[in-house]
């Protein structure tokens, strides 16, 4: 939210975001924008002015979690075992996606939105943060050289979305992640 906005617009943004966080936590990425507007006490046009797309809303709701994952990636970049550092970070991303409804949807790539204004800022931030982790693991021969951060995020999104209705989504996601890791590692 730009600081040059009027004070009431900044307050509306903060209130909308707080309610959106609650709604997404309760109802997932399909949370009703109209319900958010009603709860805040503003018109749906006000919500859409601040968040022109559902992705914009999900990205704003997920911003703190994304920042935490980026910080974690930076901390792990200098760890001794590059493979384990990358796997620890990826495991954190899986855990976040499973526990934070809406985060996987915010990370999902949507080819329909090709304009720069619709760039997936959550995925872009994670790609930038995880790039050094992956490059180091690839240089050490711990990960196949052709694996990209985009590949890894796409796999994690698929795991999170594929397990969200499972009776124990965290356990199922962990199992699928472990199976994926066996496929990501280079053949010996």
C-alpha positions, 0 to 999 in steps of 0.5 A, spaced: 500 500 500 503 506 497 504 511 503 501 517 498 494 514 499 489 517 503 489 515 510 482 512 510 484 508 504 490 505 508 486 504 513 481 500 509 486 496 506 489 494 512 482 492 515 480 488 508 487 485 509 486 483 516 479 480 514 481 477 508 487 473 512 481 470 516 476 468 510 482 465 507 484 461 513 477 459 514 475 458 506 481 457 502 483 461 496 476 461 494 474 465 500 468 470 498 470 477 496 463 479 497 463 476 504 470 480 505 467 486 503 461 485 508 465 484 514 469 490 513 463 494 512 465 497 505 463 495 498 465 490 493 468 495 489 473 498 494 475 491 495 477 490 488 480 497 487 485 494 493 485 487 490 483 487 482 484 480 482 484 474 486 491 472 486 493 479 488 488 478 494 492 471 495 499 474 494 497 480 499 495 475 504 501 470 503 506 476 503 508 475 511 509 467 510 513 468 503 518 473 506 519 468 512 521 463 507 525 468 503 529 469 510 529 462 511 532 460 504 538 466 505 540 463 512 540 456 509 544 458 503 551 458 507 549 451 510 555 445 510 550 440 506 548 444 500 543 438 499 540 438 506 539 445 506 535 445 499 531 439 502 530 443 509 527 449 505 523 445 500 520 441 506 519 448 510 515 450 503 511 444 503 509 445 510 507 452 509 503 451 503 499 445 507 498 449 513 496 456 510 490 455 506 491 459 500 498 459 499 499 454 494 494 457 490 498 464 490 504 460 488 501 456 482 503 459 475 497 461 471 499 462 464 492 466 463 495 472 466 501 474 462 501 482 463 507 484 468 502 487 472 499 480 474 506 477 475 506 472 480 510 476 486 510 470 491 513 465 486 518 470 483 520 472 491 521 465 492 525 463 486 530 469 487 531 467 494 532 459 493 536 460 486 542 460 490 540 454 494 539 450 488 545 453 484 550 451 490 546 444 490 547 443 483 554 445 483 555 440 489 552 434 484 547 433 489 541 435 485 540 434 477 543 440 473 537 441 469 532 442 475 529 449 476 526 453 482 520 453 478 520 446 477 520 445 485 515 450 486 510 447 481 511 440 484 510 443 491 504 447 489 501 440 486 503 436 492 499 441 497 493 442 492 493 434 491 493 433 499 488 439 501 482 434 502 486 428 505 484 426 512 491 428 514 494 433 509 500 434 512 502 427 513 500 425 506 504 432 503 510 429 507 510 422 504 509 425 497 514 430 498 519 424 500 517 421 494 519 427 489 525 428 493 527 421 490 526 423 483 529 430 484 536 427 486 541 425 480 541 418 478 547 414 481 
